Amino acid sequence: MSTTSSAQPTATEIESALLSFLADRVKVPVTADTDLFASGAVTSLFSLELVVHVETTYGVAVQGDELRMDNFRSVQAMVGLIERLRAEPADGARS
């Protein structure tokens, strides 16, 4: 059981963790603002793995309008997506 379950990671912590994850998985150097698709760091097949990683690691569901390339184009975009999804009500309803 995690002792940090009540504290969600900050945007900086998410960015650092995503950069570390990518450093372990891709063959090209990336920064927070690297276009992951244009750089060749992320292929279409790996993008599916990236979606699953974001969902399982951060406890969010990427569905509907949020499941688009622009939300995964860079680490910064993914951090924004994760923060938006964490801010939504638990039932997924949007105001």
C-alpha positions in Angstrom: 0.0 0.0 0.0 1.3 3.4 -1.0 1.8 6.0 1.7 1.4 8.8 -0.8 -2.0 7.7 -2.2 -3.7 10.8 -1.0 -1.2 13.2 -2.5 -1.3 13.5 -6.2 2.0 14.3 -8.0 2.6 17.9 -9.1 2.9 18.9 -12.7 6.7 19.0 -12.3 6.7 15.5 -10.8 4.5 14.2 -13.6 6.8 15.8 -16.2 9.9 14.3 -14.7 8.3 10.9 -14.5 7.1 11.0 -18.1 10.6 12.1 -19.3 12.1 9.2 -17.3 9.6 6.8 -18.8 10.4 8.0 -22.3 14.1 8.0 -21.7 13.9 4.3 -20.8 11.7 3.4 -23.9 12.7 5.6 -26.9 16.0 5.8 -28.8 16.1 9.6 -29.2 16.6 12.3 -26.6 13.4 14.2 -25.6 12.7 17.3 -23.6 9.4 18.4 -22.2 8.5 20.3 -25.4 9.9 17.8 -28.0 7.3 16.9 -30.6 7.3 13.2 -29.9 5.7 12.2 -33.3 7.8 14.5 -35.5 11.0 13.5 -33.8 10.3 9.8 -34.4 10.4 9.1 -30.7 6.9 7.8 -30.6 5.4 5.5 -33.3 1.7 4.8 -33.7 2.1 1.5 -31.9 4.0 3.0 -29.0 1.4 5.8 -28.7 -1.1 3.1 -27.6 1.3 2.0 -24.9 1.7 5.6 -23.9 -2.0 6.0 -23.4 -2.2 3.0 -21.2 0.8 4.2 -19.2 -0.8 7.6 -18.6 -4.1 5.9 -17.6 -2.6 3.4 -15.2 0.0 5.5 -13.7 -2.1 8.6 -13.1 -5.5 6.9 -12.5 -7.3 8.8 -15.4 -9.4 7.6 -18.3 -8.4 9.0 -21.7 -11.6 8.8 -23.7 -13.6 10.6 -26.4 -12.3 14.0 -27.4 -9.2 13.6 -25.2 -8.0 10.6 -27.2 -6.2 12.6 -29.8 -2.6 12.9 -31.0 -2.2 16.5 -29.8 -2.7 15.4 -26.2 0.3 13.1 -26.6 2.5 15.2 -28.9 4.8 16.3 -26.1 5.4 15.7 -22.4 4.0 19.2 -21.7 0.8 18.2 -23.6 0.5 15.0 -21.6 1.0 16.8 -18.3 -1.8 19.2 -19.3 -4.1 16.3 -20.2 -3.4 14.5 -16.9 -4.2 17.7 -14.9 -7.4 18.3 -16.8 -8.6 14.7 -16.4 -7.7 14.7 -12.7 -9.7 17.9 -12.2 -12.9 16.5 -13.8 -15.7 15.1 -11.5 -15.4 11.4 -10.8 -18.4 10.6 -12.9 -16.8 12.1 -16.0 -19.4 14.8 -16.4 -18.2 18.1 -17.7 -19.7 21.4 -16.9 
